[in-house]
Amino acid sequence: MEADVSGFLSMIVLNSQNYADWKIKMEDLLIVKELYEPINRAEIPMGLLESDWKLLNRKVVATIRQCVDMSVL
């Protein structure tokens, strides 16, 4: 099963059997959507407001959840 999460990319949906493939594609998707920074760092980058950092984190979580099967979620 695939999810249309960006209009131009197709993402496989995580299930109980495809984590390795899903992880690689999810990392690529987050990079393409410029949402990867919260995955790489715990602290707020210099010059970024805490509210903006929280929103970015929330966007990452929402993107990931869209690509997880309900049986896994």
DSSP file (Angstrom, degrees, kcal/mol; ACC not computed):
  #  RESIDUE AA STRUCTURE BP1 BP2  ACC     N-H-->O    O-->H-N    N-H-->O    O-->H-N    TCO  KAPPA ALPHA  PHI   PSI    X-CA   Y-CA   Z-CA
    1    1 A M              0   0    0      0, 0.0    12,-2.0     0, 0.0     2,-0.3   0.000 360.0 360.0 360.0 143.9    0.0    0.0    0.0
    2    2 A E  E     -A   12   0A   0     10,-0.2     2,-0.4     2,-0.0    10,-0.3  -0.928 360.0-146.6-126.9 151.7    1.2    3.5   -0.8
    3    3 A A  E     -A   11   0A   0      8,-3.8     8,-2.5    -2,-0.3     2,-1.0  -0.952  14.1-136.7-116.8 135.9    0.3    6.9    0.6
    4    4 A D  E     +A   10   0A   0     -2,-0.4     6,-0.2     6,-0.2     8,-0.0  -0.798  38.8 158.5 -89.3 101.4    0.3   10.1   -1.5
    5    5 A V  S    S+     0   0    0     -2,-1.0    -1,-0.2     4,-0.7     5,-0.1   0.451  70.1  20.4-107.4  -2.5    1.9   12.5    1.0
    6    6 A S  S    S-     0   0    0      3,-0.7     4,-0.1     0, 0.0    -2,-0.1   0.450  95.9-110.9-144.5  -3.1    3.2   15.3   -1.2
    7    7 A G  S    S+     0   0    0      2,-0.4     3,-0.1     1,-0.1    -3,-0.0   0.159 113.7  43.4  87.2 -20.9    1.5   15.3   -4.5
    8    8 A F  S    S+     0   0    0      1,-0.1     2,-0.4     0, 0.0    -1,-0.1   0.454 103.8  64.6-133.3  -7.5    4.6   14.1   -6.3
    9    9 A L        -     0   0    0      2,-0.0    -3,-0.7    20,-0.0    -4,-0.7  -0.911  63.4-149.2-117.5 147.3    6.0   11.4   -4.1
   10   10 A S  E     -A    4   0A   0     -2,-0.4     2,-0.4    -6,-0.2    -6,-0.2  -0.967  15.4-163.4-115.2 131.9    4.6    8.1   -3.3
   11   11 A M  E     -A    3   0A   0     -8,-2.5    -8,-3.8    -2,-0.5     2,-0.1  -0.932  17.7-125.3-119.5 134.3    5.3    6.6    0.1
   12   12 A I  E     -A    2   0A   0     -2,-0.4     2,-0.5   -10,-0.3   -10,-0.2  -0.458  30.5-118.6 -71.1 150.7    4.9    3.0    1.3
   13   13 A V        -     0   0    0    -12,-2.0    55,-0.2    -2,-0.1     2,-0.1  -0.799  27.8-114.2 -94.8 129.6    2.8    2.6    4.4
   14   14 A L  B     +b   68   0B   0     53,-3.2    55,-2.5    -2,-0.5    58,-0.3  -0.397  45.8 162.6 -63.6 130.9    4.6    1.0    7.4
   15   15 A N    >   -     0   0    0     53,-0.1     3,-0.7    -2,-0.1     4,-0.2  -0.697  56.6 -79.4-133.3-169.3    3.2   -2.4    8.3
   16   16 A S  T 3  S+     0   0    0     -2,-0.2    -2,-0.1     1,-0.2     3,-0.0   0.514 124.6  40.4 -74.6  -2.6    4.5   -5.3   10.4
   17   17 A Q  T 3  S+     0   0    0      1,-0.1    -1,-0.2     2,-0.0     3,-0.1   0.458 106.5  54.1-125.1  -1.6    6.7   -6.6    7.6
   18   18 A N    <>  +     0   0    0     -3,-0.7     4,-2.8     1,-0.1     5,-0.2   0.079  56.4 125.7-128.3  28.0    8.4   -3.6    5.8
   19   19 A Y  H  > S+     0   0    0      1,-0.2     4,-3.0     2,-0.2     5,-0.2   0.895  74.9  53.2 -56.7 -45.5   10.2   -1.5    8.4
   20   20 A A  H  > S+     0   0    0      1,-0.2     4,-1.4     2,-0.2    -1,-0.2   0.919 115.4  39.6 -59.9 -46.1   13.6   -1.5    6.7
   21   21 A D  H  > S+     0   0    0      2,-0.2     4,-2.1     1,-0.2    -1,-0.2   0.922 116.4  51.2 -67.9 -44.4   12.2   -0.4    3.3
   22   22 A W  H  X S+     0   0    0     -4,-2.8     4,-2.9     1,-0.2     5,-0.2   0.899 106.1  55.2 -60.1 -42.8    9.8    2.1    5.0
   23   23 A K  H  X S+     0   0    0     -4,-3.0     4,-2.5    -5,-0.2    -1,-0.2   0.919 108.4  47.3 -59.5 -46.0   12.6    3.7    7.1
   24   24 A I  H  X S+     0   0    0     -4,-1.4     4,-2.0    -5,-0.2    -1,-0.2   0.932 115.6  44.8 -61.8 -46.7   14.8    4.5    4.1
   25   25 A K  H  X S+     0   0    0     -4,-2.1     4,-2.5     1,-0.2    -2,-0.2   0.865 111.9  52.8 -67.6 -35.3   11.9    6.0    2.1
   26   26 A M  H  X S+     0   0    0     -4,-2.9     4,-2.6     2,-0.2     5,-0.2   0.918 107.8  51.0 -66.5 -42.8   10.7    7.9    5.2
   27   27 A E  H  X S+     0   0    0     -4,-2.5     4,-1.9    -5,-0.2    -2,-0.2   0.930 112.4  47.1 -58.6 -45.2   14.1    9.5    5.7
   28   28 A D  H  X S+     0   0    0     -4,-2.0     4,-2.7     1,-0.2    -2,-0.2   0.915 111.2  51.1 -63.1 -43.1   14.2   10.5    2.1
   29   29 A L  H  X S+     0   0    0     -4,-2.5     4,-2.3     1,-0.2    -2,-0.2   0.919 109.5  49.8 -61.2 -44.1   10.7   11.9    2.2
   30   30 A L  H  <>S+     0   0    0     -4,-2.6     5,-3.5     1,-0.2     6,-0.7   0.864 111.7  49.3 -65.0 -34.9   11.5   14.0    5.3
   31   31 A I  H ><5S+     0   0    0     -4,-1.9     3,-1.5    -5,-0.2    -2,-0.2   0.940 110.8  49.1 -67.1 -46.7   14.6   15.4    3.6
   32   32 A V  H 3<5S+     0   0    0     -4,-2.7    -2,-0.2     1,-0.3    -1,-0.2   0.884 114.1  45.9 -59.6 -39.6   12.7   16.3    0.5
   33   33 A K  T 3<5S-     0   0    0     -4,-2.3    -1,-0.3    -5,-0.2    -2,-0.2   0.375 113.6-119.8 -85.9   5.0   10.0   18.1    2.5
   34   34 A E  T < 5S+     0   0    0     -3,-1.5    -3,-0.2    -5,-0.1    -2,-0.1   0.892  82.1 117.4  57.1  43.5   12.7   19.8    4.6
   35   35 A L      < +     0   0    0     -5,-3.5     4,-0.3    -6,-0.1    -4,-0.2   0.156  39.1  95.2-119.9  14.7   11.4   18.2    7.8
   36   36 A Y    >>  +     0   0    0     -6,-0.7     3,-1.3     1,-0.2     4,-1.2   0.728  59.7  82.5 -84.7 -21.4   14.5   16.1    8.7
   37   37 A E  H >> S+     0   0    0      1,-0.3     4,-1.5     2,-0.2     3,-0.6   0.868  87.0  54.8 -57.1 -42.6   16.2   18.5   11.2
   38   38 A P  H 34 S+     0   0    0      0, 0.0    -1,-0.3     0, 0.0    -2,-0.1   0.782 105.8  55.0 -62.6 -23.0   14.0   17.6   14.3
   39   39 A I  H <4 S+     0   0    0     -3,-1.3    -2,-0.2    -4,-0.3    -3,-0.1   0.838 111.6  43.8 -74.0 -32.8   15.1   13.9   13.7
   40   40 A N  H << S+     0   0    0     -4,-1.2     2,-0.4    -3,-0.6    -1,-0.2   0.678 117.6  35.7 -87.5 -20.1   18.8   14.9   13.8
   41   41 A R     <  -     0   0    0     -4,-1.5    -1,-0.1     1,-0.1     0, 0.0  -0.985  48.9-161.9-141.9 147.0   18.8   17.2   16.8
   42   42 A A  S    S+     0   0    0     -2,-0.4     2,-0.2     2,-0.1    -1,-0.1   0.736  74.7  73.7 -94.5 -28.6   17.1   17.6   20.1
   43   43 A E  S    S-     0   0    0      1,-0.1    -2,-0.0     0, 0.0     0, 0.0  -0.531  90.9-101.2 -91.3 155.9   18.0   21.2   20.8
   44   44 A I        -     0   0    0     -2,-0.2     3,-0.1     1,-0.1    -1,-0.1  -0.566  43.3-114.6 -72.2 129.5   16.4   24.2   19.1
   45   45 A P    >   -     0   0    0      0, 0.0     3,-1.8     0, 0.0    -1,-0.1  -0.316  40.1 -89.9 -64.0 148.3   18.7   25.6   16.4
   46   46 A M  T 3  S+     0   0    0      1,-0.3     3,-0.1     3,-0.0     0, 0.0  -0.311 113.2  22.6 -56.8 136.9   20.1   29.1   17.0
   47   47 A G  T 3  S+     0   0    0      1,-0.2     2,-0.5    -3,-0.1    -1,-0.3   0.420  96.9 112.2  87.0  -1.3   17.9   31.8   15.6
   48   48 A L    <   -     0   0    0     -3,-1.8    -1,-0.2    -4,-0.0     2,-0.1  -0.902  66.9-124.2-108.8 131.6   14.7   29.7   15.6
   49   49 A L     >  -     0   0    0     -2,-0.5     4,-2.2     1,-0.1     5,-0.2  -0.383  18.9-122.5 -68.9 148.5   11.9   30.5   17.9
   50   50 A E  H  > S+     0   0    0      1,-0.2     4,-2.6     2,-0.2     5,-0.2   0.886 113.6  54.7 -59.2 -39.2   10.7   27.7   20.2
   51   51 A S  H  > S+     0   0    0      1,-0.2     4,-1.9     2,-0.2    -1,-0.2   0.882 108.7  48.1 -63.6 -37.4    7.2   28.0   18.8
   52   52 A D  H  > S+     0   0    0      2,-0.2     4,-2.3     1,-0.2    -1,-0.2   0.880 111.0  51.2 -68.5 -38.2    8.5   27.5   15.3
   53   53 A W  H  X S+     0   0    0     -4,-2.2     4,-2.5     2,-0.2    -2,-0.2   0.908 109.9  49.4 -64.8 -43.0   10.6   24.5   16.5
   54   54 A K  H  X S+     0   0    0     -4,-2.6     4,-2.3     2,-0.2    -2,-0.2   0.901 111.2  49.7 -63.5 -40.8    7.5   22.9   18.1
   55   55 A L  H  X S+     0   0    0     -4,-1.9     4,-2.2     2,-0.2    -2,-0.2   0.912 110.3  50.1 -64.3 -42.7    5.5   23.5   14.9
   56   56 A L  H  X S+     0   0    0     -4,-2.3     4,-1.9     2,-0.2    -2,-0.2   0.920 110.6  49.9 -61.5 -44.1    8.3   21.8   12.8
   57   57 A N  H  X S+     0   0    0     -4,-2.5     4,-2.4     1,-0.2    -1,-0.2   0.912 109.9  51.2 -59.1 -42.9    8.3   18.9   15.2
   58   58 A R  H  X S+     0   0    0     -4,-2.3     4,-2.5     1,-0.2    -1,-0.2   0.867 107.2  53.0 -64.6 -36.9    4.6   18.5   14.9
   59   59 A K  H  X S+     0   0    0     -4,-2.2     4,-2.3     2,-0.2    -1,-0.2   0.887 108.6  50.7 -64.7 -38.8    4.8   18.6   11.1
   60   60 A V  H  X S+     0   0    0     -4,-1.9     4,-2.5     2,-0.2    -2,-0.2   0.947 111.2  47.4 -62.8 -48.7    7.3   15.7   11.2
   61   61 A V  H  X S+     0   0    0     -4,-2.4     4,-2.7     1,-0.2    -2,-0.2   0.923 112.5  49.5 -59.3 -45.3    5.1   13.7   13.5
   62   62 A A  H  X S+     0   0    0     -4,-2.5     4,-1.5     1,-0.2    -1,-0.2   0.896 110.9  49.9 -62.5 -40.5    2.1   14.3   11.3
   63   63 A T  H  < S+     0   0    0     -4,-2.3     4,-0.4     2,-0.2    -1,-0.2   0.921 112.4  47.1 -64.1 -44.5    4.0   13.3    8.2
   64   64 A I  H >< S+     0   0    0     -4,-2.5     3,-1.7     1,-0.2    -2,-0.2   0.928 109.2  53.9 -63.5 -45.2    5.2   10.1    9.7
   65   65 A R  H >< S+     0   0    0     -4,-2.7     3,-1.4     1,-0.3    -1,-0.2   0.815  99.8  61.8 -61.7 -30.4    1.8    9.2   11.0
   66   66 A Q  T 3< S+     0   0    0     -4,-1.5    -1,-0.3     1,-0.3    -2,-0.2   0.671 105.5  48.9 -67.4 -15.2    0.3    9.5    7.5
   67   67 A C  T <  S+     0   0    0     -3,-1.7   -53,-3.2    -4,-0.4     2,-0.5   0.039  92.5  91.8-114.7  24.2    2.6    6.7    6.4
   68   68 A V  B <  S-b   14   0B   0     -3,-1.4   -53,-0.1   -55,-0.2   -55,-0.1  -0.983  76.3-121.6-123.2 127.1    1.9    4.2    9.2
   69   69 A D    >>  -     0   0    0    -55,-2.5     4,-2.6    -2,-0.5     3,-1.6  -0.322  23.7-119.9 -62.3 145.5   -0.8    1.5    8.9
   70   70 A M  T 34 S+     0   0    0      1,-0.3    -1,-0.1     2,-0.2   -55,-0.1   0.805 113.1  62.7 -59.5 -29.7   -3.5    1.7   11.6
   71   71 A S  T 34 S+     0   0    0      1,-0.2    -1,-0.3     2,-0.2   -56,-0.1   0.761 112.9  36.0 -67.7 -22.9   -2.6   -1.8   12.7
   72   72 A V  T <4        0   0    0     -3,-1.6    -2,-0.2   -58,-0.3    -1,-0.2   0.805 360.0 360.0 -94.1 -39.0    0.9   -0.5   13.6
   73   73 A L     <        0   0    0     -4,-2.6    -2,-0.2    -8,-0.1    -3,-0.1   0.498 360.0 360.0 -60.7 360.0   -0.2    2.9   14.9
